[in-house]
Structures are given as structure tokens and as C-alpha cells.
Amino acid sequence: MEAAAKVQRQMVRLRGRSYVAFVFTPTVPVQDWLHEIDATIARSPGFFAGRPVVIDLSSVDLSQAGIGHLLTSLQDRNIRVLGIEGVEEGRLTPIMPPLLSGGRSCVVEPSAPKKAEVKAEPKPTSLLLENPVRSGQTVIFPEGDVTILGSVGSGAEVVAGGSIHVYGALRGRAMAGVNGHTSARIYCQKIEAELLAIDGFYQTADDIDEALRGKPAQAWLQGNTMRITALN
């Protein structure tokens, strides 16, 4: 009777899930760095809202109070910090975001299979979308290139580990080379983008030459500078 009366406990179901997080690396003076964040938000309102953000403090030497002030300043800008890197754990308080480690800016290659294992099929290195990416939709493909036969609507977002090819109008956000692929490019038949980024270097709509708007264009990195030119 006692055994029957016991309620069978179920195991907690754990699931893995990955996100593309922005990594902020503050520099001194921090107030000037915050002004740069303000300028980015002014050019693209709501860009950081609701997105995972990690703060890398390895380039600054902040006290516990200084870290708290920085987090408050970011929260005032509607930027919620998921975790903190590059600082001693003793400088964080229990109410601060957790200290993270092991983050990578590139895709981790799977280990070689053992002889007894069956070799898995290789992952695709490109993603083809035949339908448009509509406003509010997000496409994330960190394994390689993304090709879109239609357009990318305003407020939509495409994130790729490699290059991005848009055969229609690009009105939303396109972020290529997110795994450190500096030779990635962005191509589109009609550039009206809100934001373009390659390996973390970006330009917003205000930075794009007005003469290119509505025309075929390509974007690539030249050193640490993004270049956007007509697509011949």
C-alpha cells in the first residue's frame, strides 16, 4: 500500500537551445562608449530590444559599483544583459547577471566519429529560401550562406555564418559572417536595408549612400571598414 501510494516522480526535461547573442565590449571612458550606444539606438530604434546581450569586461577595470552602474545604464536603454565575461567572479553580486565562460565566436566542429560509429551526413553549408522573409520574421543559419529568392521585408532579419544573397529587395536587417567569416559578403538586387553587418562591423540605413538606394548593391569588409558599392 505504501509503495502504491508513492507518486512516481518524473525526470525534469532539459532542452538545449542556442541563441545569437550580441557581445558588447565597453571601452574607457565608459561614458563615451555609452554615447556610441545611444547613437546606434538613435539610428536604429529598438534594435537591441529583447535580444540576448553579453558584456565582455576584459578591456576595462571596473569596480563592483562601476559594473552595477554600467548594467543600470544599459537597462535604462532597454538593453537586458544575459551574462558577463572577462571579470573576476568576486566583483559580481548575486543580483547581477551570471559570469559566463566558454563562449565561442565560431561554430564548434563535431569530433571525429569512432570506428564503431556510423558517420553522420554532413550539415548543409547553404540555405535556400524560395519565399520572401516577411516583416517580423527572423532567419538564422550559422552553418553557411543564405540565399533568398524573394525579398526581405522591413523589420525582418537574416543572420548567416557565411554570405547572404537576396534576389529581391533587402529592406530589413542582414548580418553575415557571424562566426568570424570576414570574407563573407551581402548581395541584393535592391538595397533599402535598415542595417547591414559583417563579422560585427555594421552600417545602418543612415550610413548607406543615398545614390545606392533602390539599386543592386554588395557589401564586404575592407579591413575593419564595411564597404557598400553598386553591384555590376
N, C-alpha and C positions, 0 to 999 in steps of 0.2 A: 504493500500500500504506500509506504513511504517513497519507494522508488518511482511508483506510478505518479505520485503527487508532485514530483520534481518537474519543473518546467525546463524543457530542453532549450538550452541557450544556443543561439545561432552565432556563427562567426561573423565578426564585423567585415563587411565587404569593402575592400580597398581598391581604388582605381587610380591608375596613373594618367596624368594629363599634362601636356606641355603647353606653354604659352610663349609668344614672342614678347619679351619684356624690353622696355627702354632702359638703358643703363645711363644714369646721369653721373658725371664726374665733376663735381664742383672744383673751382679754382679760386685762388685768392687774388684780390679781395672778393669775398663771397657775395657782398652786396652788388658788385659789378656783374658777377655771374648771374645773380637773380634778375638783374635788369635785362640781360640777354634772354633769359627765360620769358620775361614779360614781353619782349619784342617778338619772340616766336609765337606766343599766345595771341598777341595783337594781330599778327599776320594770318594766323590760322586758329580762330577761336574754338575752344572745345577739343583741340587735337589730343591733349593728354588726358582728357576726362575719361575716367573709367578704364584706363589702360594700366597694365602692370608696370610698375616702375621700381628699379633697384638703384640705390645710391652707392656709388663707389667713392669712399673717403680716403683712398690711398694717396691722393695728391694734396690733401690738406691736413693740418694738425689741429683738430677741433677738440675742445673740452666737452665734457658731458653736457654742460649747459649750452655750448655752442651747437652741438648736434641737435639738441632739443629745439633750439631757436630755428635752425635750418629746416627741420621737419615741420614745425609750425608754419614757417614761411611758405613752404611748398603746399601744405594743406590749405592755406589761405588762397592759393592759386588753383584750388581744386585738383591738386596732384596728390594722389594717395600712394605712399611708398610701401611696396610689398616686402622689401628686405634691405639689409645694409651689408656692404662688403668693405674690405680694406681698413678695418679698425679693430682695436682690441675689444674683446667682449666686455671687459671691465668698465668701458666708457659708456655702455648702453644700460638703460634702465629697463625694468620688466615691462613697462608700458610702451616701450619703443618697438618698432618692427624688429624681427629676429635677425641675427647675424647669419648670413648665408655664405656657403663655400661650395666650390666645385662647379660653379657656373662656367659654361663654355660659349665661345662666340662662333663655334663651328659644329657641324654635325659629327657626332661620335660614330666612327666606323665600327660595325659589328666585328667581334673577334672571329678568327678563323674557326670553322667547324671542326669538330673532332672526326676522326676517321669513321667512327660508327654512326655519325650523324649524316642525314641527307642534306646536301647543300641546298639552301633556300634559293628561290628565284630572286634575281637582283631587283632592287627597287627601281621604279621608273625615274629617269632623270629629267623628264619633261611632263608638263601637264597641259592638255589641250582642252579649252572650254569653247564649245560651239555657241553657247548662249551669252548674251550680254551679262555683265556684272552690274546688278541694279543698285540704286541708292540704298545705303544701309547694309549691304552685303559685304562680307569680308572673305577673301580667298587667301589661304596661307599654304604655301608649298615650299618648305625649306630645302627639299632634296634637289631642286634644279630649276630649269626655266619654266615660265608660264606663258602660254600663247592664248590669246583671246581673239576669237574671230569677230566678235561684236565690239561693243563699246563698253566703257567703264563709267557708270553714272556718277553724278555729283554725290558726295558723301559715301561712296563705295571705296573699298580698299583692297589692293592686291599686294601680297608680300611674297617674295620669291628668294630662294637661295642663289639662283642664277639670274639670267636676264629676263626681262618682261617685254613681250611683243603684243601690241594692241592694234588690230587691223581696222578698228573704228576710232571713235573719239575717246580720248582719255580726259575725263572731267574730274575724277576722284583723286585718290592718292595711290601712288605706285612706289613701292620700296623694294629695290633689287639688291642682290649681293649681301643679304642679311647675315650670312655665315662667314663674312670676311672675304667674299669673292670680289676683289677690287676691279677686275676686268669685266664685270657684269655691265650690261647696258639696258637702257629703256628705249623702246621704239614705239611710235604711234603714228597713225595717219592724220590725226587731228589733235593738236595739243591744246587743252584747256584745263590743265591739271591744277588741283588745289595744292599738291605737294609732290615733289619727286625726291627720292633718296636712293643713294647707292653706298653701301657699306657705312651707313651712319651719316654721311655727308648729304645735305639736303638743300633744296631751294623751294620756296613757296611760290604761290601764284604771283605775288608782287615782284619776285626776283626774275621771273621769266620775261625775256624780251617781248615787248608788245608786238613787234613785227612778225614774231613766230606764231602768234596765237591763231588757232584755227587751221594751221598748216602742218604737214608731215614734219616730224622732228625726232631727234635722238638725243639721249643724254648719256654721258660717260664721265669717268673720273680722270682728271689730269693732275696727278699728284694728290693734293688734298683739296682740290677745287673741282666742283662739278661744272662741266661744260654742257650747254644745250644749244644745238645747232640745227639748221634745216636738214631734212633727210632727202638727199638727192636720189 
